[in-house]
Amino acid sequence: MTLEFSPITLDRQKEYHAALTGCPQLLTSDFSFANVYGWSEHYGLEWAFHKDTCFIRQTRPQIVYWAPVGPWEKYDWKECCAMRESKRFTRVPEDLARLWKSAYGNGIAITENRDHWDYIYSVEELISLTGKKFHKKKNLLNQFIKGYSFQYESMGPECVEEVLEMQDEWYKWYEENNPSEALKAENRAITRVLLNFDQITGLMGATLRVDGKVIAYTVAEPLCEDSIVIHFEKGDIRYKGVYQAINQMFLENDGAEYTNVNREQDLGDEGLRKAKLSYNPTFFLKKFNATLL
């Protein structure tokens, strides 16, 4: 099998979504098209299509393969993986890790990557915020509702420019106070996705305004029939409860048809992990690293 890799482009979305649909397991947030496209420049991502499957190669800072996207059970994995210049795979979902362990036995090393687990929540719970475990979140939401004259709007192409302005202000403030390469990379990925908001199939989102100015936004994408992923969510923290508000209002107004909401990984950041756990995830989508020996 020969794979011809090329840059991630918008014009092959339909082909990629067909591969996603063929996966036997709900894939993690990494493999949603907006995520692959948004981060493609930062990671030097390339893809190659073979039969019903898409193979993704990361070239920066070094070559490593992401888990293949497609009907995994159709492949002879020993033949498929033997021709690669790298024997390392990352972002491997649990079901594929199990399949590979069965196929390769002692010929593969598989290690769990806790920092990349996706946090999955109940949409119903994050809308209602009922019960003791959500008391603080509900209180902050109510403070926002009572404290500000706000306007909620579903996001469309017509408001992307204003969202980009808010993102630029948010980034400059955080970059001045806590600069990091990760922050720069995220800002570039957000900008890349927003600039192509109307060209990325299924992309959705929302904004909150106070006095006509965007003070919070969220960008999301359906993963499958019952699950949605939140890619980016930013708010002006001078407005108390702004994050609780954009989170709850988006799901209530635009995400109520879904059962699960995926809020991606914590990347090992202690503060981010604490915040994600505080929303009481219902389960995790585990990910693994794999190396062919």
VMD Tcl script that draws the C-alpha trace (Angstrom):
set ca {
  {0.00 0.00 0.00}
  {1.38 3.38 -1.04}
  {0.12 6.52 0.69}
  {0.44 9.91 -0.96}
  {0.21 12.64 1.65}
  {-0.92 16.19 0.95}
  {-1.86 19.26 3.06}
  {-5.23 19.40 4.82}
  {-7.65 21.31 2.60}
  {-11.28 22.38 2.71}
  {-12.18 20.75 -0.60}
  {-11.88 17.16 0.73}
  {-14.19 17.56 3.72}
  {-16.87 15.28 2.28}
  {-14.36 12.49 1.79}
  {-13.01 12.97 5.32}
  {-16.48 12.99 6.90}
  {-17.24 9.71 5.11}
  {-14.15 8.20 6.77}
  {-15.27 9.55 10.15}
  {-18.69 7.98 9.70}
  {-17.05 4.61 9.06}
  {-15.26 4.53 12.41}
  {-16.62 1.84 14.77}
  {-16.00 4.02 17.84}
  {-17.04 7.59 18.61}
  {-13.80 9.35 17.82}
  {-12.18 11.89 20.08}
  {-12.26 15.64 19.51}
  {-8.87 15.55 17.77}
  {-10.40 14.06 14.64}
  {-13.23 16.52 14.04}
  {-12.55 18.34 10.81}
  {-12.36 21.82 12.37}
  {-9.69 20.60 14.79}
  {-7.62 18.90 12.09}
  {-7.91 21.92 9.79}
  {-7.39 24.54 12.49}
  {-4.21 22.97 13.84}
  {-2.85 21.74 10.52}
  {-0.31 24.55 10.09}
  {0.98 24.32 13.65}
  {1.53 20.56 13.52}
  {2.29 20.36 9.81}
  {-0.58 17.93 9.35}
  {-1.01 16.04 6.11}
  {-3.49 13.41 5.04}
  {-3.73 10.52 2.62}
  {-6.86 8.61 1.61}
  {-6.85 4.89 0.92}
  {-10.08 3.01 0.29}
  {-12.48 4.22 3.04}
  {-9.79 5.41 5.44}
  {-7.93 8.66 6.02}
  {-4.36 8.51 7.37}
  {-3.07 11.63 9.13}
  {0.62 12.42 9.47}
  {2.05 15.06 11.80}
  {5.36 16.50 10.57}
  {6.13 19.07 13.30}
  {8.14 19.02 15.47}
  {8.82 15.49 14.20}
  {7.01 12.83 12.21}
  {4.37 10.92 14.12}
  {1.10 9.42 12.88}
  {-2.31 10.08 14.34}
  {-4.75 7.20 14.58}
  {-6.23 6.34 11.17}
  {-9.81 7.39 10.55}
  {-12.13 4.81 8.99}
  {-13.41 1.23 9.27}
  {-10.51 -0.20 11.27}
  {-11.67 -3.81 11.12}
  {-11.15 -3.92 7.32}
  {-7.36 -3.55 7.40}
  {-4.46 -5.94 7.69}
  {-2.64 -3.67 10.12}
  {0.73 -5.40 9.82}
  {0.82 -4.65 6.11}
  {-0.65 -1.19 6.57}
  {1.88 0.01 9.13}
  {5.01 -1.68 7.82}
  {5.74 0.96 5.18}
  {5.87 4.02 7.43}
  {8.91 6.15 8.11}
  {7.76 6.54 11.70}
  {6.54 3.69 13.88}
  {4.94 6.01 16.42}
  {1.24 6.78 16.67}
  {-0.53 9.28 18.90}
  {-4.16 10.12 19.80}
  {-5.12 6.45 19.49}
  {-8.70 5.79 20.72}
  {-9.27 2.96 23.19}
  {-11.02 0.58 20.80}
  {-8.26 0.88 18.21}
  {-5.59 0.40 20.88}
  {-7.32 -2.83 21.88}
  {-7.55 -3.97 18.25}
  {-3.86 -3.25 17.64}
  {-2.84 -5.06 20.82}
  {-4.68 -8.10 19.57}
  {-3.12 -7.83 16.10}
  {0.48 -7.14 17.15}
  {0.78 -8.75 20.58}
  {4.28 -8.10 21.92}
  {5.19 -6.28 18.70}
  {3.59 -3.06 19.86}
  {3.99 -0.89 22.96}
  {0.82 0.95 24.00}
  {0.79 3.54 26.77}
  {-2.11 5.50 28.18}
  {-1.96 9.30 27.75}
  {-4.07 10.80 30.54}
  {-3.26 14.39 29.54}
  {-5.12 13.89 26.27}
  {-8.29 12.23 27.55}
  {-11.44 13.96 26.34}
  {-13.94 15.08 28.98}
  {-17.53 14.10 28.12}
  {-20.52 15.69 29.86}
  {-24.28 15.31 29.83}
  {-25.86 18.11 27.82}
  {-28.99 17.86 29.95}
  {-26.99 18.33 33.16}
  {-25.04 21.30 31.84}
  {-28.25 22.99 30.77}
  {-30.18 22.45 34.01}
  {-27.22 22.75 36.43}
  {-29.39 21.19 39.11}
  {-28.18 19.63 42.32}
  {-25.47 20.31 44.84}
  {-22.61 19.42 42.49}
  {-23.57 22.29 40.17}
  {-24.49 24.81 42.86}
  {-21.52 27.12 42.26}
  {-21.99 27.05 38.49}
  {-25.71 27.83 38.77}
  {-24.99 30.66 41.19}
  {-22.47 32.27 38.81}
  {-24.88 31.86 35.89}
  {-27.63 33.61 37.87}
  {-25.26 36.43 38.83}
  {-24.50 37.01 35.17}
  {-28.18 36.95 34.16}
  {-29.17 39.38 36.92}
  {-26.11 41.59 36.67}
  {-25.94 42.43 32.98}
  {-28.23 43.41 30.14}
  {-26.98 40.87 27.63}
  {-27.92 39.49 24.24}
  {-27.39 35.88 23.15}
  {-26.97 35.15 19.43}
  {-26.21 32.01 17.48}
  {-23.02 32.56 15.50}
  {-23.15 33.11 11.77}
  {-20.65 34.37 9.18}
  {-21.95 37.91 9.61}
  {-20.54 38.25 13.14}
  {-17.19 36.50 12.64}
  {-15.31 39.79 12.24}
  {-16.53 40.97 15.66}
  {-15.62 37.61 17.21}
  {-12.13 37.92 15.73}
  {-11.83 41.38 17.30}
  {-12.81 39.97 20.70}
  {-10.38 37.07 20.27}
  {-7.60 39.50 19.41}
  {-8.30 41.54 22.56}
  {-8.50 38.37 24.68}
  {-5.24 37.04 23.26}
  {-3.33 40.31 23.73}
  {-4.42 40.54 27.37}
  {-3.42 36.97 28.17}
  {-0.24 37.17 26.12}
  {0.84 40.26 28.06}
  {0.13 38.65 31.42}
  {1.07 35.03 30.75}
  {2.85 34.63 27.39}
  {3.41 31.14 26.03}
  {3.98 29.37 22.73}
  {0.87 27.29 23.38}
  {-1.23 30.45 23.61}
  {0.17 31.72 20.31}
  {-0.51 28.40 18.62}
  {-4.09 28.30 19.88}
  {-4.70 31.86 18.70}
  {-3.51 30.95 15.21}
  {-5.75 27.85 15.17}
  {-8.78 29.85 16.33}
  {-8.16 32.52 13.71}
  {-7.78 29.91 10.95}
  {-11.09 28.28 11.88}
  {-13.01 31.55 12.27}
  {-11.77 32.92 8.94}
  {-13.28 29.84 7.30}
  {-16.38 29.62 9.48}
  {-18.79 29.52 6.55}
  {-16.74 26.93 4.66}
  {-16.34 24.31 7.40}
  {-19.28 21.92 7.23}
  {-21.41 21.83 10.36}
  {-19.48 24.48 12.28}
  {-21.65 26.34 14.79}
  {-21.29 28.65 17.75}
  {-22.72 31.57 19.69}
  {-21.90 34.98 21.14}
  {-22.87 37.00 24.18}
  {-23.04 40.78 23.89}
  {-23.28 43.53 26.45}
  {-23.96 47.06 25.16}
  {-23.63 45.67 21.64}
  {-20.07 44.40 22.16}
  {-19.11 40.72 21.97}
  {-17.90 39.67 25.43}
  {-17.93 35.90 24.96}
  {-18.11 33.35 22.19}
  {-18.06 29.62 21.65}
  {-17.27 27.55 18.54}
  {-18.54 23.97 18.27}
  {-19.02 21.13 15.82}
  {-21.16 17.96 15.79}
  {-19.11 14.78 16.25}
  {-21.94 12.37 15.51}
  {-25.71 12.18 15.88}
  {-25.70 12.44 19.68}
  {-22.46 14.29 20.47}
  {-21.09 17.78 19.97}
  {-17.60 19.11 20.68}
  {-16.72 22.56 22.00}
  {-13.55 23.64 20.21}
  {-13.04 27.17 21.52}
  {-14.72 29.14 24.28}
  {-13.54 32.58 25.39}
  {-15.01 35.22 27.66}
  {-14.18 38.61 29.14}
  {-13.64 37.77 32.82}
  {-14.54 41.32 33.87}
  {-18.12 40.05 33.54}
  {-18.71 37.71 36.46}
  {-20.15 34.37 35.41}
  {-19.45 34.94 31.71}
  {-18.02 31.46 31.12}
  {-20.88 29.74 32.94}
  {-23.30 31.82 30.86}
  {-21.88 31.12 27.39}
  {-21.51 27.43 28.27}
  {-25.07 26.95 29.52}
  {-26.82 29.24 27.02}
  {-25.19 27.72 23.96}
  {-26.23 24.20 24.96}
  {-29.74 25.32 25.85}
  {-30.29 27.30 22.65}
  {-28.23 25.45 20.05}
  {-27.11 22.14 21.54}
  {-30.15 20.71 23.31}
  {-30.70 18.06 20.59}
  {-27.43 16.35 21.58}
  {-26.93 13.92 24.45}
  {-23.20 14.45 25.08}
  {-20.89 17.42 24.91}
  {-17.15 16.86 24.48}
  {-15.04 19.63 26.02}
  {-11.71 18.23 24.86}
  {-8.59 17.54 26.92}
  {-6.70 19.32 29.71}
  {-3.18 18.76 28.28}
  {-1.89 18.10 31.78}
  {-2.54 21.67 32.93}
  {-3.43 21.47 36.63}
  {-5.76 24.48 36.61}
  {-7.53 23.35 33.46}
  {-7.93 19.83 34.82}
  {-9.50 21.17 38.01}
  {-11.89 23.35 36.01}
  {-12.95 20.50 33.72}
  {-13.47 18.12 36.62}
  {-15.61 20.73 38.38}
  {-18.25 20.33 35.66}
  {-18.65 16.64 36.63}
  {-17.85 14.66 33.46}
  {-19.99 11.59 32.89}
  {-17.11 9.68 31.27}
  {-13.80 10.09 29.45}
  {-12.68 9.15 25.97}
  {-9.27 7.66 26.66}
  {-6.34 8.04 24.29}
  {-3.11 6.14 23.91}
  {0.31 6.37 22.32}
  {1.52 3.37 20.33}
  {4.94 2.35 19.04}
  {5.59 -0.54 16.69}
  {8.57 -2.47 17.95}
}
mol new
graphics top color blue
foreach p $ca { graphics top sphere $p radius 0.5 }
foreach p [lrange $ca 0 end-1] q [lrange $ca 1 end] { graphics top cylinder $p $q radius 0.2 }
display resetview
